[in-house]
Amino acid sequence: MTETKTDPISQGHRLVLVTAAALVDPDGRVLVACRPPGKAMPDLWEFPGGKVEAGETPEACLVRELAEELGIQVDPTCLAPFSFASHTYADFHLLMPLYVLRNWVGTPQPLVHSALRWVRPLHLGQLAMPPADLPLVAALRDRL
């Protein structure tokens, strides 16, 4: 029997672990951030988060990234695992757990993004977003 290599990792794509958060305000809206010019996929809306560093858990990464990107403080026990995305881009495969967050300290500010926007889950699909985020949009729309 001949083995066929059809999965992205066996085809030489590196695996990148990125963690993201769907911040949900008291009105049920979700925070999205616009990727700034000069970064990959500029002007697309995304869920805040970032790459997990060596030796870091996804939750610790998210606490760090939300402080760096939005200027908010998060207790890791408030991060509720929600869903995940698995998507192959041209040169890497992205695995992205998504957490729902309803409690944080501070007011989110666009410290690294060009803008922030609070959007009802039903309207998230109207935004231009990276391909990996699209299944998460459907999950949020259907379950929030």
Secondary structure, 3 states (H helix, E strand, C coil): CCCCCCCCCCCCCEEEEEEEEEEECCCCCEEEEECCCCCCCCCCEECCEEECCCCCCHHHHHHHHHHHHHCCECCHHHCEEEEEEEEECCCEEEEEEEEEECCCECCCCCCCCCEEEEECHHHHHHCCCCHHHHHHHHHHHHHC
